[in-house]
Amino acid sequence: MQIDITGHQIDVTTSMRDYFHSKFERIKRHFDQVINVHAILGVEKINHKAEATIHINGKTIFAESVEPDLYAAIDLLIDKLDKQIRRHKDKITRKSRGEALKYSIEQ
């Protein structure tokens, strides 16, 4: 898995990168089939903006958050991504269980 973090009108420091990586561990714990992640951290007037695009096999997930504090924006972004990932994972498991159940009923 490849994680790219870029800054828009902001220099991305190592502490920002480490914070993003440590928070992203939660997503990897729920779903380990992430191909690549592209995150953009930026400043718009007085608010900080964090957005990320996650590429999964056959699907692209996007989320963004705007907060007065950059670290709060990253936290909210990870929460949104985690919710979308869990929803995607549940959909996949429901489909595979449904097919397995259908197969066992037909026999």
DSSP file (Angstrom, degrees, kcal/mol; ACC not computed):
  #  RESIDUE AA STRUCTURE BP1 BP2  ACC     N-H-->O    O-->H-N    N-H-->O    O-->H-N    TCO  KAPPA ALPHA  PHI   PSI    X-CA   Y-CA   Z-CA
    1    1 A M              0   0    0      0, 0.0     2,-0.5     0, 0.0    35,-0.2   0.000 360.0 360.0 360.0 137.6    0.0    0.0    0.0
    2    2 A Q  E     -a   36   0A   0     33,-1.3    35,-2.9     2,-0.0     2,-0.5  -0.944 360.0-164.9-115.8 129.7    1.3    3.4   -0.9
    3    3 A I  E     -a   37   0A   0     -2,-0.5     2,-0.5    33,-0.2    35,-0.2  -0.965   4.9-171.3-116.5 117.8    0.3    6.6    1.0
    4    4 A D  E     -a   38   0A   0     33,-2.9    35,-3.4    -2,-0.5     2,-0.5  -0.938   1.6-173.2-108.6 125.9    1.0   10.0   -0.7
    5    5 A I  E     +a   39   0A   0     -2,-0.5     2,-0.3    33,-0.2    35,-0.2  -0.979   8.6 175.1-121.2 121.6    0.6   13.1    1.4
    6    6 A T  E     -a   40   0A   0     33,-2.6    35,-2.7    -2,-0.5     2,-0.4  -0.837  21.4-131.7-122.1 161.6    0.8   16.5   -0.3
    7    7 A G  E     -a   41   0A   0     -2,-0.3     2,-0.6    33,-0.2    35,-0.2  -0.908   3.6-154.3-116.0 142.1    0.3   20.0    0.9
    8    8 A H  E    S-a   42   0A   0     33,-2.9    35,-1.3    -2,-0.4     3,-0.1  -0.937  88.3 -20.4-115.0 106.9   -1.7   22.8   -0.7
    9    9 A Q  S    S+     0   0    0     -2,-0.6     2,-0.3     1,-0.2    -1,-0.1   0.779 128.3  84.9  62.5  30.3   -0.3   26.1    0.4
   10   10 A I  S    S-     0   0    0     31,-0.2     2,-0.5    32,-0.0    -1,-0.2  -0.980  79.2-121.3-155.4 144.8    1.3   24.4    3.4
   11   11 A D        -     0   0    0     -2,-0.3     2,-0.7    -3,-0.1    -3,-0.1  -0.809  28.2-134.9 -89.4 126.4    4.5   22.5    4.1
   12   12 A V        -     0   0    0     -2,-0.5     2,-0.1    -7,-0.1    -5,-0.1  -0.723  24.6-157.2 -84.6 116.3    3.8   19.0    5.2
   13   13 A T     >  -     0   0    0     -2,-0.7     4,-2.1     1,-0.1     5,-0.1  -0.380  29.1-107.8 -88.6 168.9    6.1   18.2    8.2
   14   14 A T  H  > S+     0   0    0      1,-0.2     4,-2.9     2,-0.2     5,-0.2   0.840 119.8  57.0 -66.4 -32.0    7.2   14.8    9.4
   15   15 A S  H  > S+     0   0    0      2,-0.2     4,-2.2     1,-0.2    -1,-0.2   0.886 106.9  48.9 -67.5 -35.7    4.9   15.2   12.5
   16   16 A M  H  > S+     0   0    0      2,-0.2     4,-2.4     1,-0.2    -2,-0.2   0.920 112.8  47.8 -65.6 -43.4    1.9   15.7   10.2
   17   17 A R  H  X S+     0   0    0     -4,-2.1     4,-2.6     2,-0.2    -2,-0.2   0.931 112.8  48.1 -62.5 -45.6    2.9   12.6    8.1
   18   18 A D  H  X S+     0   0    0     -4,-2.9     4,-2.5     1,-0.2    -1,-0.2   0.892 111.3  50.8 -62.7 -39.8    3.4   10.5   11.3
   19   19 A Y  H  X S+     0   0    0     -4,-2.2     4,-2.1     2,-0.2    -1,-0.2   0.918 111.7  47.2 -64.3 -43.9    0.0   11.7   12.7
   20   20 A F  H  X S+     0   0    0     -4,-2.4     4,-2.2     2,-0.2    -2,-0.2   0.925 113.1  48.7 -63.6 -44.5   -1.8   10.8    9.4
   21   21 A H  H  X S+     0   0    0     -4,-2.6     4,-0.8     1,-0.2    -2,-0.2   0.904 111.1  49.8 -62.4 -41.7    0.0    7.4    9.3
   22   22 A S  H  < S+     0   0    0     -4,-2.5     3,-0.4     1,-0.2     4,-0.3   0.890 114.0  45.0 -67.0 -37.6   -0.9    6.6   12.9
   23   23 A K  H >< S+     0   0    0     -4,-2.1     3,-1.2     1,-0.2     4,-0.5   0.834 106.6  60.1 -72.3 -32.1   -4.5    7.5   12.4
   24   24 A F  H >X S+     0   0    0     -4,-2.2     4,-2.0     1,-0.3     3,-0.6   0.686  85.1  78.6 -71.2 -16.8   -4.7    5.6    9.1
   25   25 A E  H 3X S+     0   0    0     -4,-0.8     4,-1.9    -3,-0.4    -1,-0.3   0.838  86.0  61.7 -57.7 -32.6   -3.8    2.4   11.0
   26   26 A R  H <> S+     0   0    0     -3,-1.2     4,-1.2    -4,-0.3    -1,-0.2   0.885 104.6  46.4 -62.6 -38.9   -7.4    2.3   12.1
   27   27 A I  H <> S+     0   0    0     -3,-0.6     4,-2.4    -4,-0.5     3,-0.3   0.907 110.7  51.9 -70.2 -41.2   -8.6    2.0    8.5
   28   28 A K  H  < S+     0   0    0     -4,-2.0    -2,-0.2     1,-0.2    -1,-0.2   0.819 105.5  57.0 -64.4 -29.0   -6.0   -0.7    7.7
   29   29 A R  H  < S+     0   0    0     -4,-1.9    -1,-0.2    -5,-0.2    -2,-0.2   0.866 113.1  39.4 -69.0 -35.6   -7.2   -2.7   10.7
   30   30 A H  H  < S+     0   0    0     -4,-1.2     2,-0.4     1,-0.3    -2,-0.2   0.835 133.5  14.9 -82.2 -33.9  -10.8   -2.7    9.3
   31   31 A F     <  -     0   0    0     -4,-2.4     3,-0.3    -5,-0.1    -1,-0.3  -0.913  57.3-178.4-147.8 112.4   -9.9   -3.3    5.7
   32   32 A D        +     0   0    0     -2,-0.4    -4,-0.1     1,-0.2    -1,-0.1   0.333  65.9  86.0 -97.5   7.8   -6.5   -4.4    4.5
   33   33 A Q        +     0   0    0     24,-0.0    24,-0.7   -32,-0.0     2,-0.4  -0.054  53.5 137.8-100.2  33.3   -7.1   -4.4    0.7
   34   34 A V  E     - B   0  56A   0     -3,-0.3    22,-0.2     1,-0.2     3,-0.1  -0.655  34.0-168.8 -79.7 129.3   -6.3   -0.8    0.2
   35   35 A I  E     -     0   0A   0     20,-2.7   -33,-1.3    -2,-0.4     2,-0.3   0.946  63.0 -18.2 -84.7 -55.8   -4.2   -0.3   -3.0
   36   36 A N  E     -aB   2  55A   0     19,-1.1    19,-2.8   -35,-0.2     2,-0.4  -0.995  52.4-150.3-153.3 158.4   -3.1    3.4   -2.6
   37   37 A V  E     -aB   3  54A   0    -35,-2.9   -33,-2.9    -2,-0.3     2,-0.5  -0.989   4.3-168.0-130.8 134.7   -4.1    6.6   -0.7
   38   38 A H  E     -aB   4  53A   0     15,-2.4    15,-2.2    -2,-0.4     2,-0.4  -0.966  13.4-176.4-124.9 114.6   -3.6   10.2   -1.8
   39   39 A A  E     -aB   5  52A   0    -35,-3.4   -33,-2.6    -2,-0.5     2,-0.5  -0.886  10.3-162.6-113.6 141.5   -4.1   12.8    0.9
   40   40 A I  E     -aB   6  51A   0     11,-3.1    11,-2.2    -2,-0.4     2,-0.5  -0.988   3.5-168.7-124.3 122.7   -4.1   16.6    0.4
   41   41 A L  E     +aB   7  50A   0    -35,-2.7   -33,-2.9    -2,-0.5     2,-0.3  -0.930  23.7 153.1-109.2 132.4   -3.6   18.8    3.4
   42   42 A G  E     -aB   8  49A   0      7,-2.9     7,-2.9    -2,-0.5     2,-0.4  -0.919  39.6-117.9-152.5 175.9   -4.2   22.5    2.9
   43   43 A V  E     - B   0  48A   0    -35,-1.3     2,-0.5    -2,-0.3     5,-0.2  -0.982  16.5-174.9-123.9 131.2   -5.2   25.9    4.3
   44   44 A E  E >   - B   0  47A   0      3,-3.1     3,-2.4    -2,-0.4     2,-0.5  -0.934  66.9 -60.1-125.3 105.7   -8.2   28.0    3.1
   45   45 A K  T 3  S-     0   0    0     -2,-0.5     0, 0.0     1,-0.3     0, 0.0  -0.425 120.8 -17.6  54.7-106.7   -8.3   31.4    4.8
   46   46 A I  T 3  S+     0   0    0     -2,-0.5     2,-0.3    -3,-0.1    -1,-0.3   0.516 123.5  83.3-104.9  -5.3   -8.5   30.5    8.5
   47   47 A N  E <   -B   44   0A   0     -3,-2.4    -3,-3.1    22,-0.0     2,-0.4  -0.709  69.3-136.0-100.5 150.1   -9.7   26.8    8.1
   48   48 A H  E     -BC  43  67A   0     19,-3.5    19,-2.4    -2,-0.3     2,-0.4  -0.847  18.9-155.9-102.0 140.0   -7.6   23.8    7.5
   49   49 A K  E     -BC  42  66A   0     -7,-2.9    -7,-2.9    -2,-0.4     2,-0.4  -0.951  10.9-175.2-121.9 134.5   -8.8   21.3    4.9
   50   50 A A  E     +BC  41  65A   0     15,-2.6    15,-2.6    -2,-0.4     2,-0.3  -0.998  10.3 169.8-127.2 130.4   -7.9   17.6    4.7
   51   51 A E  E     -BC  40  64A   0    -11,-2.2   -11,-3.1    -2,-0.4     2,-0.3  -0.988   7.0-174.3-139.3 150.0   -9.1   15.4    1.8
   52   52 A A  E     -BC  39  63A   0     11,-2.5    11,-2.0    -2,-0.3     2,-0.5  -0.998  15.2-155.7-146.6 147.0   -8.2   11.9    0.8
   53   53 A T  E     -BC  38  62A   0    -15,-2.2   -15,-2.4    -2,-0.3     2,-0.5  -0.994  14.5-163.9-122.3 125.1   -8.8    9.5   -2.1
   54   54 A I  E     -BC  37  61A   0      7,-3.3     7,-2.9    -2,-0.5     2,-0.6  -0.934   6.3-152.2-112.6 129.9   -8.5    5.8   -1.4
   55   55 A H  E     +BC  36  60A   0    -19,-2.8   -20,-2.7    -2,-0.5   -19,-1.1  -0.905  19.6 174.3-104.3 120.7   -8.3    3.3   -4.2
   56   56 A I  E >   -BC  34  59A   0      3,-3.2     3,-2.2    -2,-0.6     2,-0.6  -0.788  52.4 -70.2-116.4 162.3   -9.6   -0.2   -3.4
   57   57 A N  T 3  S-     0   0    0    -24,-0.7     3,-0.1    -2,-0.3   -24,-0.0  -0.367 121.5  -8.3 -57.5 104.1   -9.9   -3.1   -5.8
   58   58 A G  T 3  S+     0   0    0     -2,-0.6     2,-0.3     1,-0.1    -1,-0.3   0.476 126.3  72.6  89.0   3.5  -12.8   -1.9   -8.1
   59   59 A K  E <   -C   56   0A   0     -3,-2.2    -3,-3.2     2,-0.0     2,-0.4  -0.998  58.2-151.6-151.2 149.1  -13.8    1.2   -6.0
   60   60 A T  E     -C   55   0A   0     -2,-0.3     2,-0.4    -5,-0.2    -5,-0.2  -0.991  14.3-162.4-122.4 130.3  -12.6    4.7   -5.2
   61   61 A I  E     -C   54   0A   0     -7,-2.9    -7,-3.3    -2,-0.4     2,-0.4  -0.943   7.9-174.3-116.5 132.7  -13.5    6.3   -1.9
   62   62 A F  E     +C   53   0A   0     -2,-0.4     2,-0.3    -9,-0.2    -9,-0.2  -0.969   8.7 163.6-128.1 141.1  -13.2   10.1   -1.4
   63   63 A A  E     -C   52   0A   0    -11,-2.0   -11,-2.5    -2,-0.4     2,-0.3  -0.986   9.3-173.3-150.3 154.1  -13.8   12.2    1.8
   64   64 A E  E     -C   51   0A   0     -2,-0.3     2,-0.3   -13,-0.2   -13,-0.2  -0.986   1.3-170.1-145.8 155.3  -12.9   15.7    2.9
   65   65 A S  E     -C   50   0A   0    -15,-2.6   -15,-2.6    -2,-0.3     2,-0.4  -0.995   8.6-156.5-146.4 148.7  -13.1   17.7    6.1
   66   66 A V  E     +C   49   0A   0     -2,-0.3   -17,-0.2   -17,-0.2     4,-0.1  -0.993  25.9 153.0-129.3 124.4  -12.7   21.4    7.0
   67   67 A E  E     -C   48   0A   0    -19,-2.4   -19,-3.5    -2,-0.4     6,-0.1  -0.942  53.6-113.8-143.4 160.8  -11.8   22.4   10.6
   68   68 A P  S    S+     0   0    0      0, 0.0     2,-0.4     0, 0.0   -19,-0.1   0.775 105.8  54.6 -67.7 -24.8  -10.0   25.3   12.3
   69   69 A D  S  > S-     0   0    0      1,-0.1     4,-1.9   -21,-0.1     5,-0.1  -0.919  77.1-143.1-112.8 135.9   -7.3   22.9   13.5
   70   70 A L  H  > S+     0   0    0     -2,-0.4     4,-2.2     1,-0.2     5,-0.2   0.900 102.1  50.7 -64.4 -42.1   -5.4   20.7   11.0
   71   71 A Y  H  > S+     0   0    0      1,-0.2     4,-2.2     2,-0.2    -1,-0.2   0.857 109.9  50.7 -67.5 -34.1   -5.2   17.7   13.4
   72   72 A A  H  > S+     0   0    0      2,-0.2     4,-2.4     1,-0.2    -1,-0.2   0.868 108.8  52.7 -67.4 -36.5   -8.9   17.9   14.0
   73   73 A A  H  X S+     0   0    0     -4,-1.9     4,-2.2     2,-0.2    -2,-0.2   0.894 109.2  48.9 -65.0 -39.6   -9.5   17.9   10.3
   74   74 A I  H  X S+     0   0    0     -4,-2.2     4,-2.6     2,-0.2    -2,-0.2   0.917 110.6  51.1 -65.4 -43.0   -7.4   14.8    9.9
   75   75 A D  H  X S+     0   0    0     -4,-2.2     4,-2.1     1,-0.2    -2,-0.2   0.933 112.4  45.5 -59.2 -46.9   -9.3   13.1   12.7
   76   76 A L  H  X S+     0   0    0     -4,-2.4     4,-2.2     2,-0.2    -1,-0.2   0.882 111.7  53.0 -65.2 -38.5  -12.7   13.9   11.1
   77   77 A L  H  X S+     0   0    0     -4,-2.2     4,-2.6     2,-0.2     5,-0.2   0.931 109.3  48.0 -61.2 -46.9  -11.3   12.8    7.7
   78   78 A I  H  X S+     0   0    0     -4,-2.6     4,-2.7     1,-0.2    -1,-0.2   0.881 109.7  53.6 -63.9 -38.0  -10.3    9.4    9.1
   79   79 A D  H  X S+     0   0    0     -4,-2.1     4,-2.0    -5,-0.2    -1,-0.2   0.925 110.9  46.2 -60.7 -44.5  -13.7    9.0   10.8
   80   80 A K  H  X S+     0   0    0     -4,-2.2     4,-2.0     2,-0.2    -2,-0.2   0.920 114.5  46.8 -65.0 -44.3  -15.4    9.6    7.5
   81   81 A L  H  X S+     0   0    0     -4,-2.6     4,-2.7     1,-0.2    -2,-0.2   0.904 110.6  52.8 -64.8 -40.4  -13.2    7.3    5.6
   82   82 A D  H  X S+     0   0    0     -4,-2.7     4,-2.6    -5,-0.2    -1,-0.2   0.903 108.5  50.3 -62.2 -41.6  -13.5    4.6    8.2
   83   83 A K  H  X S+     0   0    0     -4,-2.0     4,-2.0     1,-0.2    -1,-0.2   0.914 112.6  46.4 -63.1 -43.3  -17.3    4.8    8.0
   84   84 A Q  H  X S+     0   0    0     -4,-2.0     4,-2.3     2,-0.2    -2,-0.2   0.891 112.6  50.3 -67.2 -39.2  -17.2    4.4    4.2
   85   85 A I  H  X S+     0   0    0     -4,-2.7     4,-2.7     2,-0.2    -2,-0.2   0.925 110.8  48.4 -65.0 -45.0  -14.7    1.5    4.4
   86   86 A R  H  X S+     0   0    0     -4,-2.6     4,-2.5     1,-0.2    -1,-0.2   0.897 111.4  50.7 -62.9 -39.1  -16.8   -0.3    6.9
   87   87 A R  H  X S+     0   0    0     -4,-2.0     4,-1.9    -5,-0.2    -1,-0.2   0.911 112.1  47.2 -63.7 -42.1  -20.0    0.2    4.8
   88   88 A H  H  X S+     0   0    0     -4,-2.3     4,-2.1     2,-0.2    -2,-0.2   0.911 112.5  49.3 -64.6 -43.1  -18.1   -1.1    1.7
   89   89 A K  H  X S+     0   0    0     -4,-2.7     4,-2.5     1,-0.2    -2,-0.2   0.901 109.9  50.9 -64.9 -41.3  -16.8   -4.1    3.7
   90   90 A D  H  X S+     0   0    0     -4,-2.5     4,-2.4     1,-0.2    -1,-0.2   0.890 108.9  52.1 -62.9 -39.1  -20.3   -4.9    5.0
   91   91 A K  H  X S+     0   0    0     -4,-1.9     4,-2.0     2,-0.2    -2,-0.2   0.911 110.5  48.0 -63.2 -42.5  -21.7   -4.8    1.5
   92   92 A I  H  X S+     0   0    0     -4,-2.1     4,-2.3     1,-0.2    -2,-0.2   0.929 113.2  46.6 -64.7 -45.5  -19.0   -7.2    0.2
   93   93 A T  H  X S+     0   0    0     -4,-2.5     4,-2.4     1,-0.2     5,-0.2   0.864 110.4  53.2 -68.5 -34.5  -19.6   -9.7    3.1
   94   94 A R  H  X S+     0   0    0     -4,-2.4     4,-2.4    -5,-0.2    -1,-0.2   0.916 110.4  47.9 -64.2 -41.5  -23.4   -9.5    2.7
   95   95 A K  H  X S+     0   0    0     -4,-2.0     4,-2.1     2,-0.2    -2,-0.2   0.928 113.6  46.1 -65.1 -44.3  -23.1  -10.4   -1.0
   96   96 A S  H  X S+     0   0    0     -4,-2.3     4,-1.9     1,-0.2    -1,-0.2   0.881 114.7  47.6 -69.3 -36.3  -20.7  -13.3   -0.4
   97   97 A R  H  X S+     0   0    0     -4,-2.4     4,-2.7     2,-0.2    -1,-0.2   0.883 110.2  53.3 -69.0 -37.9  -22.8  -14.7    2.5
   98   98 A G  H  X S+     0   0    0     -4,-2.4     4,-2.4    -5,-0.2    -2,-0.2   0.899 110.0  46.9 -63.5 -41.1  -25.9  -14.3    0.4
   99   99 A E  H  X S+     0   0    0     -4,-2.1     4,-2.1     2,-0.2    -1,-0.2   0.888 113.4  48.8 -67.6 -39.7  -24.4  -16.3   -2.5
  100  100 A A  H  X S+     0   0    0     -4,-1.9     4,-2.1     2,-0.2    -2,-0.2   0.905 112.8  47.7 -66.8 -41.1  -23.2  -19.0   -0.1
  101  101 A L  H  X S+     0   0    0     -4,-2.7     4,-1.9     2,-0.2    -2,-0.2   0.908 111.3  50.6 -65.9 -42.5  -26.6  -19.2    1.6
  102  102 A K  H  X S+     0   0    0     -4,-2.4     4,-1.7     1,-0.2    -2,-0.2   0.893 110.5  50.1 -61.8 -40.8  -28.3  -19.4   -1.8
  103  103 A Y  H  X S+     0   0    0     -4,-2.1     4,-1.0     1,-0.2    -2,-0.2   0.897 110.2  48.9 -65.4 -41.8  -25.9  -22.2   -2.9
  104  104 A S  H  < S+     0   0    0     -4,-2.1    -1,-0.2     1,-0.2    -2,-0.2   0.833 110.1  52.0 -70.1 -31.4  -26.5  -24.2    0.3
  105  105 A I  H  < S+     0   0    0     -4,-1.9    -1,-0.2     1,-0.2    -2,-0.2   0.877 105.9  54.5 -71.3 -37.6  -30.3  -23.9   -0.1
  106  106 A E  H  <        0   0    0     -4,-1.7    -1,-0.2     1,-0.3    -2,-0.2   0.781 360.0 360.0 -68.1 -27.1  -30.3  -25.2   -3.7
  107  107 A Q     <        0   0    0     -4,-1.0    -1,-0.3    -5,-0.1    -2,-0.1   0.479 360.0 360.0 -75.7 360.0  -28.4  -28.4   -2.7
